Amino acid sequence: MQRSNFLYAAIFPCDMIAHDCKVIIKGNGYVSDHRQRHGAHAPETQKKLGKIAASLDRSRNWLINQAVEQYLELYDWQTDRIRQRLHEAENGGEFLSHDDAMRRIETKLRARRKS
């Protein structure tokens, strides 16, 4: 998004929810201009949702609910994995350094490129 679509907010140690409840600010950051439509209310998003929903013979509401449900499942999975890894780290788990991890990733990428 272009910077012109945002209003700059100098909010220091506090958090804030915009009056239209579409924007949450943590610390310093940009606040969406509340006069513009964002998310599922934006006309282009409505059009895309309508097209996908029609191809599935479902409503836009059903499609949005499915997307939210999938997001929440993924969020739960990710936070569970993070908690597990933190628990392992706190209990002396074995971890790679950043450099070692990057070397392993690079080795795997080179092997994939060759095949």
Secondary structure, 3 states (H helix, E strand, C coil): CCHHHEEEECCCCCEEECCCCCCEEECCEEEECCCCCCHHHCHHHHHHHHHHHHHHCCCHHHHHHHHHHHHHHHHHHHHHHHHHHHHHHHCCCCCCCHHHHHHHHHHHHHHHHHC
